[in-house]
């Protein structure tokens, strides 16, 4: 015996003292029951409110049932239906009122409310799954882009090499470097190549390189110092020779020959010539012939 039948039996027993010999209740039924003997239940009525005699629901049916007594189940695709059994609201996964016999696309993302698509048009209420776009998420994005807009299919990320356009379906010119071009207009892009740096040396190599560099720098500095010293010595030597040269008198050879007959040395300093011959030159016995005096050259 079912639970419902046992409840009815207890209910009948409670009212037996208030009913006729054939079981007809004198004062009607309690709320939620109906019939002459109050054995019928109003479980599918809203609030379990129904007429005591016929069991007609006074406030309508709960979801999933229809008829005046709400004792008929709606079609499986309906969430709610009218008195004639036609759907007034589809299940969350179906659309196509009033029949609700069309399933929403499997590529629609379920919304927080649990509803997948519009119950009339089938348009996805949320986003499409990755790689799909369109009103009902039934069109595949271009294979040339990783992700695309779920509305119009435009690529959200950069196209793969060799492609451009909103949906990355146009080809870059073959004359472009590496077949890469501007993602919007398809103009060839200038590729900038940066030099590849050598791998970093190990710690031991760094120490060896540092020691060698120090030795090289020290040797270079020492060599530069030696060159500077030699150069300075040469400059000093040349300056001394120039100073000595200024204190000497150089006489042409033809005059030296004539002077040699008159007692002069081949080359005398200006100081010696002045000290030795400054008083004797006016001697009348010693005269220079012609323009001999003009032939002396002082430096």
Helices and strands as residue ranges (DSSP letters): H 3-15, G 16-18, E 33-34, E 40-41, G 46-48, E 65-66, E 72-73, E 78-81, E 87-90, E 94-95, E 102-103, E 132-133, E 139-140, E 163-164, E 170-171, G 177-179, H 203-246, E 249-251, H 253-260, H 270-277, G 292-295, E 296-298
